[in-house]
Amino acid sequence: MKTPTPFISRAEPLRPAMLALVAVAAALSGCATPQEKAIAAHCQAEGTRLIPLQTAAQQVMRPFRVGDRITGFRNTCKTITRDSKDEKGNAIKIRETVCRDDPIYEPVYEQRLVTEMVDLNQPRRQDFERACTAEALAKGMFSHLK
């Protein structure tokens, strides 16, 4: 008879693309000069004004983390030295090794159909913002903010 593998339940969506985008944006915004930040804000506002949001619902399969499965055990040992007394009352040091088996966990994912809202105009807006940023830098827009 097969024993079921235990797992710890955690229902959380995995969105690597979203996390990567946020990480890149945070990394790049930290390195931008005040001029580049002002230009980016200006071009983003212009892009949103000229090319409005056009959202649509889209169903996609996404992996969801549903828990952890124990895949094995790692034996860890620790040597402890402690003070004690022998039967005559003399002070002695005792070295003791304590070992234990710690579980090794592996995440368990399940594919689920989810509905996501997507902006159909996002590619056009991003192209506009890139062109606007390049043009604004070339013209020296907000150059007084250096």
C-alpha positions in Angstrom: 0.0 0.0 0.0 1.4 3.4 -1.0 1.7 6.0 1.8 0.5 9.5 0.8 3.2 12.1 0.7 2.5 14.8 3.3 2.4 18.4 2.3 1.8 21.8 3.9 -1.1 23.6 2.3 -0.5 27.2 1.0 -2.6 28.5 -1.8 -0.6 31.3 -3.4 -0.2 32.1 -7.1 3.1 32.0 -8.8 3.7 34.9 -11.1 7.3 34.9 -12.1 6.8 37.4 -15.0 5.1 39.9 -12.6 7.9 39.5 -10.0 10.6 39.9 -12.6 9.0 43.0 -14.0 8.7 44.6 -10.6 12.3 43.7 -9.7 13.6 45.1 -13.0 11.6 48.3 -12.6 12.8 48.8 -9.0 16.4 48.2 -10.0 16.3 50.6 -12.9 14.4 53.3 -11.1 17.0 53.3 -8.3 19.8 54.0 -10.8 18.0 56.7 -12.9 19.0 60.3 -12.7 16.4 62.9 -11.7 16.2 63.9 -15.3 15.5 60.4 -16.5 12.8 59.9 -13.7 11.1 63.1 -14.8 11.1 62.1 -18.4 9.8 58.7 -17.6 7.0 60.1 -15.6 6.2 62.6 -18.4 6.2 60.0 -21.1 4.2 57.6 -19.1 1.5 60.2 -18.4 1.4 61.2 -22.1 1.2 57.5 -23.2 -1.7 56.9 -20.8 -3.4 60.1 -22.1 -3.0 59.3 -25.8 -3.4 55.5 -25.7 -6.0 54.7 -23.1 -6.4 51.4 -21.3 -8.4 48.7 -23.3 -8.8 45.8 -20.9 -10.1 42.3 -21.7 -10.5 39.2 -19.7 -8.2 36.3 -20.7 -8.2 32.8 -19.3 -4.8 31.3 -18.9 -3.2 28.3 -17.0 -1.0 29.4 -14.2 0.9 27.3 -11.6 -0.3 27.7 -8.0 1.8 26.7 -5.1 -0.5 24.4 -3.0 2.0 23.3 -0.4 5.3 21.5 0.3 6.1 17.8 0.0 8.8 16.0 2.0 11.3 14.5 -0.4 13.8 13.2 2.0 15.7 13.9 5.2 19.1 15.5 5.9 21.0 14.2 8.9 22.5 17.1 10.9 24.7 16.5 13.9 25.9 18.9 16.6 28.6 18.2 19.2 28.0 19.8 22.6 30.5 20.1 25.4 29.1 20.4 28.9 30.5 20.5 32.4 29.6 17.7 34.8 30.9 15.8 37.8 32.0 12.2 38.1 31.0 9.9 41.0 33.8 11.3 43.2 32.7 14.9 42.7 35.5 15.9 40.4 34.7 18.4 37.6 34.8 16.8 34.1 33.8 17.8 30.6 31.4 15.6 28.7 31.3 15.8 24.8 28.0 14.7 23.4 27.0 14.4 19.8 23.3 14.9 19.1 21.9 14.0 15.6 18.5 14.6 14.1 16.9 14.1 10.7 15.6 17.4 9.3 13.0 17.1 6.4 13.9 18.4 2.9 10.9 20.1 1.4 10.0 20.5 -2.3 7.2 22.9 -3.4 4.1 21.4 -4.9 2.5 23.3 -7.8 -0.9 22.7 -9.4 -2.0 24.2 -12.8 -5.1 26.2 -12.5 -7.2 28.1 -15.0 -7.4 31.7 -14.0 -9.0 34.8 -15.5 -6.6 37.7 -15.9 -7.3 41.2 -17.1 -4.9 42.3 -19.8 -4.4 45.7 -21.4 -4.6 45.2 -25.2 -3.0 48.6 -25.8 0.0 48.0 -23.5 2.5 47.1 -26.3 1.5 50.3 -28.3 1.8 52.4 -25.1 5.2 50.9 -24.3 6.5 51.6 -27.8 5.2 55.2 -27.5 6.9 55.6 -24.1 10.2 54.3 -25.4 10.1 56.7 -28.4 9.0 59.6 -26.2 11.8 58.9 -23.7 14.5 58.8 -26.5 13.2 62.0 -28.1 13.0 63.8 -24.7 16.6 62.8 -23.8 17.8 63.9 -27.3 16.1 67.3 -26.9 17.5 67.7 -23.4 14.1 67.9 -21.7 14.3 68.4 -17.9 18.0 68.9 -18.2 18.0 71.4 -15.4 17.2 68.5 -13.0 20.7 66.9 -13.2 
